[in-house]
Amino acid sequence: MHESAVSESRTAARQRKPLIWLDSIELEVGALKSSNPDPWITILAGSKVDGTAITVRDYSTLHGATDRPKIAGLIRLRFTERYLDPALDNPKRHGFSILAIGCLMVETLFRNGWSNTSRKSEAAFCSFFQAHDEFKDLRPVAYDFHHAVRCGILHQAETTDSWRVHREKGLFAEDGGVRSVSASEFGERLRSVLDRYHDDLVSGDWNDQIWVKARKKLQAICRNCGLPETDVTKLW
């Protein structure tokens, strides 16, 4: 290739705008601000491939009808299909990836109604372990778990302070200063907590605190999807 052709090729490459994909909509990065995709079609759970997709617009309709069972189903589907199933029902699953996803879920489950966990992640873990007997064995070491497991995996892709990860029976054990946690047990117990949360939502009243917090979290999710604030406020 001649030098002039090489120069033209490099110029064209620099000028070519990168592409990103959002729910099968191709967008030039530079055009995002001027032609942002319709936030109402953002998928909150499910998939267009198998016809299970639940969009922001769908949630708005369910919210208007106070359809508790279907909204509860949306929440459970969101966590099972995106996080629990890929982590636990996977022939190549690994304890560290299971715990990484598990720690993410502890902070994002809707029970607190927080829009985010900035500067509150430690409190999220301590309160979560206190609220659910499935994790009572971790209550005495909640702070240490947050620091050595959650923060260790998130920031360094490893556990610290002599914590070990395995996939055997028994959630937690301590021997000679070495602490170990079963990623498989952690994940399956999270599934149990999620299923019970779903059932509590279905049986609960729309104005119960469990629903007030769930709606607050869903409202924040819709805001993060780019929904105008005037529409977000209607989803309370």
C-alpha positions as CSV (number, residue, x, y, z in Angstrom):
1,M,0.0,0.0,0.0
2,H,1.3,3.4,-1.0
3,E,2.1,6.0,1.8
4,S,-0.8,8.3,0.6
5,A,-3.2,5.4,0.8
6,V,-2.0,4.5,4.3
7,S,-2.5,8.1,5.4
8,E,-6.0,8.2,4.0
9,S,-6.8,4.9,5.7
10,R,-5.6,6.2,9.1
11,T,-7.6,9.4,8.7
12,A,-10.7,7.5,7.8
13,A,-10.2,5.2,10.9
14,R,-9.9,8.3,13.2
15,Q,-13.0,9.9,11.7
16,R,-15.1,6.7,11.9
17,K,-17.3,6.9,15.0
18,P,-17.4,3.9,17.2
19,L,-20.7,2.0,17.5
20,I,-22.5,0.7,20.5
21,W,-25.5,-1.6,20.7
22,L,-28.5,-1.0,22.9
23,D,-31.3,-3.6,22.6
24,S,-30.5,-4.1,18.9
25,I,-30.5,-0.4,18.2
26,E,-27.2,0.7,16.5
27,L,-26.1,4.2,17.5
28,E,-23.1,6.3,16.7
29,V,-21.6,7.4,20.0
30,G,-21.3,11.0,18.8
31,A,-25.1,11.0,18.1
32,L,-26.2,9.8,21.5
33,K,-27.1,13.2,22.9
34,S,-29.1,14.2,19.9
35,S,-30.9,10.9,19.2
36,N,-31.1,9.0,22.4
37,P,-33.2,5.8,22.1
38,D,-36.7,5.9,23.5
39,P,-36.3,5.1,27.3
40,W,-39.8,3.7,27.4
41,I,-38.6,0.6,25.4
42,T,-35.7,-0.1,27.7
43,I,-36.0,-3.8,28.8
44,L,-36.1,-4.1,32.6
45,A,-36.4,-7.9,32.6
46,G,-36.8,-10.7,30.1
47,S,-35.8,-10.9,26.5
48,K,-37.2,-10.0,23.1
49,V,-35.8,-13.3,21.8
50,D,-38.3,-15.4,23.7
51,G,-41.0,-12.9,24.0
52,T,-40.6,-12.3,27.8
53,A,-39.3,-8.7,27.6
54,I,-40.8,-6.3,30.1
55,T,-40.1,-2.7,29.2
56,V,-40.3,0.5,31.1
57,R,-43.6,1.2,29.4
58,D,-44.8,-2.2,30.4
59,Y,-43.9,-1.5,34.0
60,S,-45.7,1.9,33.8
61,T,-48.8,0.0,32.7
62,L,-48.5,-2.5,35.5
63,H,-47.9,0.3,38.0
64,G,-51.0,2.0,36.9
65,A,-53.0,-1.1,37.5
66,T,-51.2,-1.9,40.8
67,D,-50.6,-5.4,39.4
68,R,-48.6,-6.7,42.3
69,P,-48.1,-10.3,41.0
70,K,-46.7,-9.2,37.7
71,I,-44.4,-6.5,39.1
72,A,-43.1,-9.0,41.7
73,G,-42.5,-11.4,38.8
74,L,-40.6,-8.7,37.0
75,I,-38.3,-8.2,39.9
76,R,-37.6,-11.9,40.4
77,L,-37.1,-12.4,36.6
78,R,-34.6,-9.5,36.5
79,F,-32.4,-11.1,39.1
80,T,-32.7,-14.8,38.1
81,E,-32.1,-14.4,34.4
82,R,-29.4,-11.8,34.7
83,Y,-27.5,-13.0,37.7
84,L,-28.5,-16.1,39.6
85,D,-29.1,-18.5,36.7
86,P,-25.9,-17.6,34.7
87,A,-23.9,-17.9,38.0
88,L,-25.4,-21.1,39.4
89,D,-26.8,-23.0,36.4
90,N,-23.6,-22.9,34.4
91,P,-21.3,-25.9,33.8
92,K,-18.3,-23.6,33.9
93,R,-19.4,-21.8,37.1
94,H,-16.7,-20.7,39.5
95,G,-16.9,-19.8,43.1
96,F,-15.4,-16.3,42.7
97,S,-17.8,-15.3,39.9
98,I,-20.7,-16.7,42.0
99,L,-19.6,-14.5,45.0
100,A,-19.0,-11.5,42.8
101,I,-22.6,-11.7,41.5
102,G,-23.9,-12.6,44.9
103,C,-22.4,-9.5,46.5
104,L,-23.8,-7.4,43.7
105,M,-27.3,-8.8,44.5
106,V,-27.0,-8.1,48.2
107,E,-26.5,-4.5,47.5
108,T,-29.2,-4.2,44.8
109,L,-32.1,-6.2,46.1
110,F,-35.0,-3.9,46.6
111,R,-35.7,-4.4,50.3
112,N,-34.0,-1.1,51.3
113,G,-35.5,1.0,48.6
114,W,-32.1,2.8,48.1
115,S,-31.5,4.3,44.7
116,N,-27.8,3.4,45.1
117,T,-25.4,2.1,47.8
118,S,-22.8,4.8,47.5
119,R,-21.0,4.9,50.9
120,K,-23.6,2.4,52.2
121,S,-22.4,-0.9,51.0
122,E,-21.1,-2.0,54.4
123,A,-24.5,-1.2,56.0
124,A,-26.2,-3.0,53.1
125,F,-24.4,-6.3,54.0
126,C,-24.8,-6.0,57.7
127,S,-28.5,-5.3,57.5
128,F,-29.0,-8.0,54.9
129,F,-27.4,-10.7,57.0
130,Q,-29.4,-9.5,60.0
131,A,-32.7,-9.6,58.0
132,H,-32.4,-13.1,56.6
133,D,-31.8,-16.2,58.7
134,E,-30.3,-18.0,55.7
135,F,-27.2,-15.9,56.4
136,K,-27.2,-15.9,60.2
137,D,-23.8,-17.7,60.2
138,L,-22.3,-14.6,58.7
139,R,-23.8,-12.1,61.1
140,P,-20.8,-12.2,63.5
141,V,-18.4,-11.6,60.7
142,A,-20.5,-9.3,58.5
143,Y,-18.0,-6.4,58.6
144,D,-15.1,-8.7,57.8
145,F,-17.0,-10.4,55.0
146,H,-17.7,-7.0,53.4
147,H,-14.1,-5.9,53.7
148,A,-12.3,-9.2,52.7
149,V,-14.8,-10.8,50.3
150,R,-17.0,-8.1,48.8
151,C,-14.4,-5.4,48.6
152,G,-11.6,-7.9,47.9
153,I,-13.3,-9.4,44.9
154,L,-14.7,-6.1,43.6
155,H,-11.4,-4.1,43.8
156,Q,-8.7,-6.8,43.6
157,A,-10.4,-9.9,42.1
158,E,-9.4,-11.8,45.2
159,T,-10.4,-12.3,48.8
160,T,-8.1,-10.9,51.5
161,D,-7.3,-11.5,55.2
162,S,-7.0,-15.3,54.8
163,W,-10.6,-15.8,53.5
164,R,-11.1,-18.9,51.3
165,V,-13.7,-19.6,48.7
166,H,-15.1,-23.1,48.0
167,R,-18.2,-24.7,46.7
168,E,-18.9,-27.4,49.3
169,K,-21.7,-27.7,51.8
170,G,-21.9,-25.3,54.8
171,L,-22.0,-21.6,54.3
172,F,-19.2,-20.5,56.7
173,A,-16.4,-22.0,58.7
174,E,-13.4,-20.8,60.6
175,D,-10.4,-22.8,61.6
176,G,-7.1,-21.5,62.9
177,G,-7.7,-17.9,61.8
178,V,-8.7,-19.0,58.3
179,R,-12.2,-18.3,57.3
180,S,-14.0,-20.0,54.4
181,V,-17.3,-19.3,52.6
182,S,-19.2,-21.6,50.2
183,A,-20.0,-19.7,47.1
184,S,-22.6,-22.3,46.1
185,E,-24.4,-22.1,49.4
186,F,-24.3,-18.3,49.2
187,G,-25.9,-18.3,45.8
188,E,-28.6,-20.8,46.6
189,R,-29.5,-19.0,49.8
190,L,-29.8,-15.8,47.8
191,R,-32.2,-17.6,45.5
192,S,-34.2,-18.6,48.5
193,V,-34.3,-15.0,49.8
194,L,-35.3,-13.7,46.4
195,D,-38.2,-16.3,46.1
196,R,-39.5,-15.4,49.5
197,Y,-39.2,-11.6,48.7
198,H,-41.3,-12.3,45.6
199,D,-43.9,-14.1,47.6
200,D,-44.1,-11.4,50.2
201,L,-44.6,-8.8,47.5
202,V,-47.4,-10.8,45.9
203,S,-49.2,-11.2,49.3
204,G,-48.4,-7.7,50.5
205,D,-50.6,-4.6,50.3
206,W,-49.6,-1.9,47.7
207,N,-49.1,0.6,50.6
208,D,-47.0,-1.7,52.8
209,Q,-43.4,-0.7,53.4
210,I,-42.2,-3.6,51.3
211,W,-44.0,-2.1,48.3
212,V,-43.1,1.5,49.1
213,K,-39.4,0.5,49.0
214,A,-39.8,-1.7,45.9
215,R,-41.5,1.1,44.0
216,K,-38.9,3.6,45.1
217,K,-36.1,1.3,43.7
218,L,-38.0,0.7,40.4
219,Q,-38.5,4.5,40.1
220,A,-34.8,5.0,40.4
221,I,-34.2,2.3,37.8
222,C,-36.5,4.0,35.3
223,R,-34.8,7.3,36.0
224,N,-31.4,5.7,35.2
225,C,-32.9,4.5,31.9
226,G,-33.3,8.1,30.9
227,L,-37.0,8.6,31.6
228,P,-37.9,12.3,32.0
229,E,-38.4,13.3,35.6
230,T,-42.0,14.3,34.9
231,D,-42.7,10.7,34.0
232,V,-40.6,9.2,36.7
233,T,-42.6,11.0,39.4
234,K,-45.8,9.3,38.1
235,L,-44.3,6.0,38.9
236,W,-44.5,6.5,42.7
